Amino acid sequence: MDRMYRVLGFWTGIFAVMFYLGDMYAMSLIFFGQTGFFVLLSYLKLSERMYIYVFGAYLTIFFAGFTYWTTFMMTPGAGGH
């Protein structure tokens, strides 16, 4: 299970670099933070149950934040034009 968190860290790192190259600096910082979180967590040698609990908490926080952002912060119809 710890290797899966390293894989998550790898992919969030790839996304962070792509966001950085696309001049989306705030999003790249968020993804660099997630990369550090996942890689650091992978070396803690937690039990498989604890890794599942941490991932469930991560998803809950992400979906709550994403729902808040898309509901209250995004401007309807602002497709970048």
N, C-alpha and C positions, 0 to 999 in steps of 0.2 A: 504494500500500500504506500510505503514511503516513496517508492520509485514513481508511482503515479503522480504524486505531488511534484516531483522533479519534472515530469512531463508537462504538468500544468504550468510550472514555472517557465519551462522552455517556450511553450506556446504564448503565454502572456508576454514574455520577453520579445518574441517575434512581433507580436501585435504592437508592443510599445515602440519598437524601432520603426515599424511602418507608420504609426501615428506621428512619430517625430519627423520622419521624412516627408510626411504629408502636411507639415506645419500645424498639426493639432497638438500643441504642447501640453495643454491641460490634460487631455486624454492620455497622452504618452506618460505623463507623471503618474497618473492613476494606475496605469498598467505596469509601470516600473515598480510601483509600490506593491501591487499584487504579485509581481514576480519575486520580489524579495520575501514577501510573506510566505508564498508557497515553497520556495527553496529553503528558507529557514525552518519552516514547519516540517519539511521532509527529513531533516537531520535530527529531529527530536526523539525518534524511535518510539512513537506512541503506539498503543494497541490499535488494532484495526477498527474496533468499535469507536475509539476516540477520534480516529481520522474521519470516520463517517459522521460523527456528531459535529466535528469542526466544519466539514464540508456542508452539512445541512444548515448550520448557522450562517456560513458564508453565503449560501444561496438565498436564505431568508433575508439577510441584510441587503444583498444585491437587488432582489426583486422589489423589496420595499423602496429602496432608493430609486430604482429605475421607474417604478410606477409613480412615485412622487414627481420625479423630474419630467416625465412625459405628460403628466396631468397638469401640473401647476407651473412649470418653468418654460416649456416649449411654446412657441407662438404658433397657433394654428395657421396653416397655409404658407408658412415661411419656408419654402423649399429651396432657399439659397438663390433665388432669382431677384 
